[in-house]
Amino acid sequence: MGLVKRITRSRPVQETLGLLVAGYLKFVQRTNRFVMEPADAYDRIAPQMPVIAAMWHGQHFMIHFAKRPQDRAASLVSRSGDGEFNAIALRHLGIRAIRGSGARGRDIRKKGGVQAMRGMLKALADGEMVVMTADIPKISRVCGQGIVTLAQMSGRPIVPVAVVTSRRVDFNSWDKASIGLPFGRGAMVLGEPVHVPRDADAQALETFRQQVERELDAIHERAYTLVGSRDPGAKASPALAGGTRP
């Protein structure tokens, strides 16, 4: 297993795999019939560019479909071996990778996140859209503080984005990741931009964090509805989670 791991993480192999994955995703995008909601989403967002495109973990395979060819974009990618492979695939999809470590806690500025934050702030200042997962590793569908802090420090709005397809593979992973299959229907849904004032205090930041979380949940539910499916990563309702009394 150690030998296999070394081979798969060698630069030539990762370059090849990254190219193949990018090519496959482009094929999926070309062969699915996508609808955009709202229909004038690009017209609404264009004057606010560059924005922070927020996604849930599990959407990282699909989210680039929502990027227009003319949009310059960067995405935070971990420094791990798997992160290197993701960075190569993103490069072939026209997205620059910002290598850094998001925090395991709620604040991206902690545990190695400072360099990542600086990189994203610089990207936004240079006119690049930043694509970022709102939740953090191993805590699915719970918005962390990092993306709200980035919006506060940069002055750029957060735009929640969901991209789904009717034909797909849903993985039994902690983040319920999905990857689209060709020859189906797709939906791209953008939520309402969330603006975080620079002078927001801790209580206000928590309010904005909850707002981003609600928007992401809502647009994912809507996107899956548009393709006639159910979100495999949707939160269980309190009644289902706790059971009901007879």
Order of alpha helices (4+ residues) and beta strands (2+ residues): alpha-alpha-beta-alpha-beta-beta-alpha-beta-alpha-beta-beta-beta-alpha-beta-beta-beta-beta-alpha-alpha
